[in-house]
């Protein structure tokens, strides 16, 4: 079985929101999708001091 590799692409939070919103039906769906991406670990916030885990309400 071949191991699954993830590509590590760096984009800004604004670009992420813009891309997700272009597929979502409304702002609520955009927010829900972005929250899901962070909660599942598919997206990580990166700062000058390393990666940060975000608390999303």
GROMACS elastic network, one bead per residue, 0.5 to 0.9 nm:
[ bonds ]
;  ai    aj funct       b0    kb
   10    46     6  0.87560   500
   11    14     6  0.81877   500
   11    15     6  0.62774   500
   11    16     6  0.67983   500
   12    15     6  0.51628   500
   12    16     6  0.63557   500
   12    17     6  0.87470   500
   13    16     6  0.50022   500
   13    17     6  0.62106   500
   13    18     6  0.85440   500
   13    45     6  0.83276   500
   14    17     6  0.51472   500
   14    18     6  0.60786   500
   14    19     6  0.85679   500
   15    19     6  0.60330   500
   15    20     6  0.85061   500
   16    19     6  0.52196   500
   16    20     6  0.61024   500
   16    21     6  0.84187   500
   16    34     6  0.81172   500
   17    20     6  0.52412   500
   17    21     6  0.59009   500
   17    22     6  0.85250   500
   17    30     6  0.73172   500
   17    31     6  0.82902   500
   17    34     6  0.73612   500
   18    21     6  0.51932   500
   18    22     6  0.62519   500
   19    22     6  0.52771   500
   19    23     6  0.70862   500
   20    23     6  0.55188   500
   20    24     6  0.62921   500
   20    30     6  0.60166   500
   20    31     6  0.87616   500
   20    33     6  0.73385   500
   20    34     6  0.73585   500
   21    25     6  0.75650   500
   21    26     6  0.73028   500
   21    27     6  0.71229   500
   21    29     6  0.80248   500
   21    30     6  0.51917   500
   21    31     6  0.85031   500
   21    33     6  0.89960   500
   22    25     6  0.81565   500
   22    30     6  0.86448   500
   23    26     6  0.89892   500
   23    30     6  0.81312   500
   24    27     6  0.74392   500
   24    28     6  0.85325   500
   24    29     6  0.56885   500
   24    30     6  0.54578   500
   24    33     6  0.82556   500
   25    28     6  0.82818   500
   25    29     6  0.63616   500
   25    30     6  0.76448   500
   26    29     6  0.54314   500
   26    30     6  0.63471   500
   26    31     6  0.88703   500
   27    31     6  0.61832   500
   27    32     6  0.85754   500
   28    31     6  0.52258   500
   28    32     6  0.61915   500
   28    33     6  0.86565   500
   29    32     6  0.50480   500
   29    33     6  0.61163   500
   29    34     6  0.86191   500
   30    33     6  0.52537   500
   30    34     6  0.62608   500
   30    35     6  0.86274   500
   31    34     6  0.51876   500
   31    35     6  0.60739   500
   31    36     6  0.85169   500
   32    35     6  0.51500   500
   32    36     6  0.61395   500
   32    37     6  0.87102   500
   33    36     6  0.50600   500
   33    37     6  0.62631   500
   33    38     6  0.88368   500
   34    37     6  0.50636   500
   34    38     6  0.64068   500
   34    39     6  0.86218   500
   34    43     6  0.85715   500
   35    38     6  0.52790   500
   35    39     6  0.60488   500
   35    40     6  0.85649   500
   35    56     6  0.66270   500
   35    57     6  0.85852   500
   36    39     6  0.50602   500
   36    40     6  0.60080   500
   36    41     6  0.84236   500
   36    42     6  0.84465   500
   37    40     6  0.54589   500
   37    41     6  0.62544   500
   37    42     6  0.51276   500
   37    43     6  0.55721   500
   37    44     6  0.86746   500
   38    41     6  0.51101   500
   38    42     6  0.60242   500
   38    43     6  0.50027   500
   38    44     6  0.64274   500
   38    45     6  0.83786   500
   38    53     6  0.83376   500
   38    54     6  0.75531   500
   38    56     6  0.82827   500
   39    42     6  0.77012   500
   39    43     6  0.81956   500
   39    54     6  0.85552   500
   39    55     6  0.87098   500
   39    56     6  0.80936   500
   40    43     6  0.77994   500
   41    44     6  0.64168   500
   44    51     6  0.65897   500
   44    52     6  0.68578   500
   44    53     6  0.69178   500
   44    54     6  0.82319   500
   45    50     6  0.85981   500
   45    51     6  0.56749   500
   45    52     6  0.53110   500
   45    53     6  0.66911   500
   45    54     6  0.72409   500
   46    49     6  0.78432   500
   46    50     6  0.57297   500
   46    52     6  0.59851   500
   46    53     6  0.89032   500
   47    50     6  0.52334   500
   47    51     6  0.59641   500
   47    52     6  0.70778   500
   48    51     6  0.83082   500
   49    52     6  0.85987   500
